Amino acid sequence: MSVIPLSWPNLEDDDIQAVVEVLRSGRLSFGARQTQFEQLVSQRAQCAHGIAVSNATAALHLVLLALGIGPGDEVITTPFSRIATANAILYVGAKPIFVDIDPVSLNMDPKQIESAITPRTKAVLGGEIFGNPIHIEKIAQIAGANDLPLIEDATEALGGMYLNKPTGSFGRVGIFGFHASKQVTTGEGGVIVTDDERLAELVRTLRNHGRPDWVPSGYIHTSHELVPTLRHDRLGYNYRLGEMSAALGVAQMDRLDTILDRRRHIAESYMRRLIDFNELILPTISDQYAEGMSWFAFIIRLANDYGSSERDRIIAGMSRHEVGTAAYYPCIHLQRFYRDQFGYQPGDFPIAESISNRTIALPFHTRLDATALDLIVQTLKVMLQREQLLRQ
Ligand SMILES: *Cc1c(COP(=O)(O)O)cnc(C)c1O
């Protein structure tokens, strides 16, 4: 492992205590922690309902199912995201229709969405990549104007505020992720937030084998005597989140603002240190929104005239010096099975591709102090000079 890892969870004694208490209680599934975690996340997003599931990909899958999307349907989405975003569309047998991204926000270009709509379009799926909320309101507006639900993939934007609205609340339904690399974590986990009561009910039963969402108060573990209803109204899944994970989520949500402040501070420190690196493009977040930004990652990119070979050599060099970096993200449409299945080719989404070839995710987590930041920036400087990207 690198001396300075790319990401690291923020874990404290309170987290450990919270998980141990669950173990002592003996109630490991469907208990008070799940409800509490769901409430904390949905309140933060100012949504009426929160449904916890095993991970954010499962959340996306269930939401697509609950919206009745299936074979023959199209879902407009971004090629510049984690592959999970588009994979969930394939899980239900629908077709992802990619649209190119905006070079500033790195989110779907709102202007491209309208022209991608066909009679088969059933939803728009996308959100705040790297936590950047710019354009989400326009995306929501276009979806709304065309009577399409927006599934807001807010997996990278927990706790963010934009135009006086919390991230996750711009669409019909919002998705948060709690993988260890996210701002706060449950190890693995996801939460669906929505004001749509019927959608919430449906998702609740789908995560638990299609069972009516009711748990008797004396329930300790799954013994048939204690669970009088094993009625399965529809084909469901097991996408439940356990109590240990939910307890970790509750403890983490209690520190959300502290964690987000710390991340914002680290992002600002990077900005200050990198501002004079002329051949680098730094994350764009206008002052107006900086306060409400939930930073997921710190992504720089090489200027337009450079490409993936320079970028890849820099990443390899950083890694030789034990500084964890990554190329966030490879374009989804150029992944082998998307090319094979849908015939995508390089050049199909030129902006996403050009940006994807030049990005470098720098280490970003709450353990980074000034010394670590200096070391990272110094190492980056040496690598850029080696590529003759820094002219003094
Ligand atoms: C993390 C992430 C996901 C998937 O989350 P999992 O919990 O790993 O399934 C989906 N979309 C985006 C944009 C993500 O960052």
The ligand as an SDF file (V2000), in Angstrom:
LIG
                    3D

 15 15  0  0  0  0  0  0  0  0999 V2000
  -19.6990    4.6980   -5.5510 C   0  0  0  0  0  0  0  0  0  0  0  0
  -20.5420    4.9760   -6.7230 C   0  0  0  0  0  0  0  0  0  0  0  0
  -21.5370    4.0970   -7.1560 C   0  0  0  0  0  0  0  0  0  0  0  0
  -21.7320    2.7130   -6.6090 C   0  0  0  0  0  0  0  0  0  0  0  0
  -21.6480    2.5620   -5.2740 O   0  0  0  0  0  0  0  0  0  0  0  0
  -21.5010    1.1040   -4.6070 P   0  0  0  0  0  0  0  0  0  0  0  0
  -21.9590    1.3420   -3.2210 O   0  0  0  0  0  0  0  0  0  0  0  0
  -20.0620    0.7460   -4.7150 O   0  0  0  0  0  0  0  0  0  0  0  0
  -22.3580    0.1520   -5.3310 O   0  0  0  0  0  0  0  0  0  0  0  0
  -22.3490    4.4950   -8.2100 C   0  0  0  0  0  0  0  0  0  0  0  0
  -22.1870    5.6700   -8.8220 N   0  0  0  0  0  0  0  0  0  0  0  0
  -21.2070    6.5290   -8.4520 C   0  0  0  0  0  0  0  0  0  0  0  0
  -21.0780    7.8160   -9.1730 C   0  0  0  0  0  0  0  0  0  0  0  0
  -20.3490    6.1990   -7.4020 C   0  0  0  0  0  0  0  0  0  0  0  0
  -19.3700    7.0420   -7.0500 O   0  0  0  0  0  0  0  0  0  0  0  0
  1  2  1  0
  2  3  1  0
  2 14  2  0
  3  4  1  0
  3 10  2  0
  4  5  1  0
  5  6  1  0
  6  7  2  0
  6  8  1  0
  6  9  1  0
 10 11  1  0
 11 12  2  0
 12 13  1  0
 12 14  1  0
 14 15  1  0
M  END
$$$$
